Amino acid sequence: MSVYSDFLREYLVVALFGLLAFATVGAFVGLASLIRPDRPTPAKLENYESGVDPVGDGWSQSQIRYYIFALLFVMFDVEAVFIFPWAVGLDQFGWFGLIEMVIFIFILALGLAYAWRKDVLRWV
Amino acid sequence: MMLAWIWSDWPWTLDTVVRLIFAIVVVLLPAGVTVYLYLFKMVSFMQSRLGPMEAGPYGSMQLLAEVGKNLQKEDIFPAKADRTIFALAPYVVLMSTFLLAVVIPFGPQATFVNLDTGVFFALAVSSVSVVGVIMAGWASASKYSLLGGLRAAGQLIAYELPLILAVVGVVIQAGTLNLQGIVTAQTQGEIFGFGGLGHPFILTQFIGFFIFLVAVQAELTQVPFDMPIAESELVSGYMTEYSGFRFLMFFIAEFATANIFAFLGATLFLGGWQVPPFVHDLLGVDANWQYFNLIGPGVMLFKMLVLTFVVYWVRFTFPRFREDQLQKFAWKFLIPLSLVNIAITGVLKVAFS
């Protein structure tokens, strides 16, 4: 067996864990379906809105702020990905790597400061 | 073809089956323990009441009663709901929990999978639960659920960043992404030349530990960060329309994830499954003594209970944040603080190595 195969097997076990979660929920829900009652009525299937009849559609429009925060998140998350390999190899990089990364983090912080200054970090 | 492979490598197949059985134990058993110990009993004593007393001695069978009750409840799908996604959401949320458990080491050989990029993998799959939460919130076609799901998404992505950046400090100190390697690094470390306690990273990464705990609290949507499921405003948010066992699955996933995050925190900051090195000298064994495979899970359970105690202590002590305060706290305090933490850790690491 090659090393490559061991690597793939590790991730095969990871995939099996994911399937195991599906199997666990499936087993419990399946067990429940054997003993639970099933008597739907129109009133029971209505959406919950504090006891009164629901008004309009459940899928309402949402605010733009979620979109801006999601964009900010994507940017910072991608940059966090760059920080990890650097953190692992810092011993070898020494001062050179450190100064490089301090500049990188400074630019990152500058971006945050810009967003802050532009007032997009305010949840209105 | 798949079947042929299973038969051709029989020891590996058996090994994997044992791992999967232990995975169910690791996810479900501690969840039951903490729900009884902390959610039922500790909060009751904090609030000057007794909690469940009828089912079994000191109400310890209450959990089984709850499971039995939820098994018998009708599984209601709202008429307007998107049925497939509605049904799938609890699966996705629990899948995130199981995938998180994969990388946690419990002893020198007692690991599920010893991934080289363990920390990275754990942080990546922890955000899969967001997908499940949004699926639940959207598919319910209810205003409470949609608002809860969106709030959860906003909150989980805001606190994902401090969580990731807080862990970077530990990675810098340990010099590896492998969780087993991080445990070893903590055992071999010294505090001013004294190696008896090893070097649990909580001592030098206390800022990172603080950020990690706050971010975990928010990722779990526990009070004071429970706006997505605020029962007094949103009636459980994305779980509003769920009933019966599907609801219980969200519940189980929440508490199981709390435990797995506590396991992860124990591994990263409290020395993991290792006992302090002076115990090695007392017993006259080395750090990879085979019986640590048995002792390790007990050590991890103890450390996990300490960390989850903090989580529930905070949960039952503080009032809820407001939505804008929550975002402000993440973006204007925790993220700058964790960036500073990374820079300082890097400088000290290079200066002292």
Interface residues (C-beta under 8 A of the other chain):
Chain A: R9 E10 Y11 V13 V14 L16 F17 G18 L20 A21 F22 T24 V25 G26 F28 V29 L31 A32 S33 I35 R36 P37 D38 R39 P40 P42 K44 L45 E46 N47 Y48 E49 S50 P54 D57 G58 W59 S60 S62 R65 Y66 F69 A70 L72 F73 F76 D77 A80 I83 F84 A87 V88 G89 L90 D91 G94 W95 G97 L98 M101 V102 I105 L108 A109 L112 A115 W116 L121 R122 W123 V124
Chain B: W12 T16 R19 L20 A23 I24 N70 L71 Q72 K73 E74 D75 I76 F77 P78 A79 K80 P90 Y91 L94 M95 T97 F98 L99 A101 V102 F112 V113 N114 L115 V119 F120 F121 W138 S140 A141 S142 K143 Y144 S145 L146 L150 A153 G154 I157 A158 E160 L161 I164 L165 V168 V171 I172 G175 T176 L177 V235 T240 E241 G244 F245 R246 L248 M249 E323 D324 L326 Q327 K328 W331 K332 I335 P336 L339 I342 A343 G346 V347 K349 V350 S353
